């Protein structure tokens, strides 16, 4: 489970776009 800063940013953006605030708080999930 390795998450790079870029990947994390993209993941947060994607999850945010989908409308998942609970995931925004836990981007490492």
Phi, psi and omega in degrees: 000080179251125181239120180275160181303315180298313181300318181298314180301312181298317180299314180299316181298315181297314181295322180297318181297323180285341179086053180234080182298327182295330179280330179299326180285337180231074182293341182280351181299000000 
